[in-house]
């Protein structure tokens, strides 16, 4: 729950639309504070007039299920566990995204998250 929240880190990401992408990764190793463990990654998209073909879709790989592709639609909020493998497909239009990483004070707190 929120009582475990120790800190958060926000980043505004701007992709110029020249085919830039993020390769497959997890956020698990993202540094947010000394002795803290990431609990959740949140993405908030600010892309008005996004159209299919503009690219920049988030692709998540929720093992053992099929990969999911999520369009970066204006106002869309996506939450996922930092250990989830994901990537971002090449963007061909300028793309804006706020990324928020929320962390807990220690490893024991992260084990209490319900993963159903």
C-alpha positions, 0 to 999 in steps of 0.5 A: 500500500501507500504506507510503504512508499518511500520516494518517487522519481519523475522523468519527462521523456521526449522522443523527437520522432526520428525512429528512436526507441528503447530496447527490451529491458526491465526497470528493476535496476533503476536507481531511486534511492539508497536501500530502496526497492522499486514497487511500480513503474507508471507511464503517462502519455501526452500525445494528442492526435496520435495515430496508428503508424506514428509508432512509439508503442509500449510493448510489455512481456507478461511471462508466461502470457502473450506480449501486449502492445499499448499505444501512447494515447494522450492521457493514458496511464500505464502501471506495471511492475518494474521487473516486467520486461518491456520495450518501446517501438520506434517512434515516427512522430514526436512522443511525450511521456512522463515516467514515474518510479515509486519505491519502498524503503526496503526489500521486505516491503516489495514482497508484500505486493499482490502479484495476481 
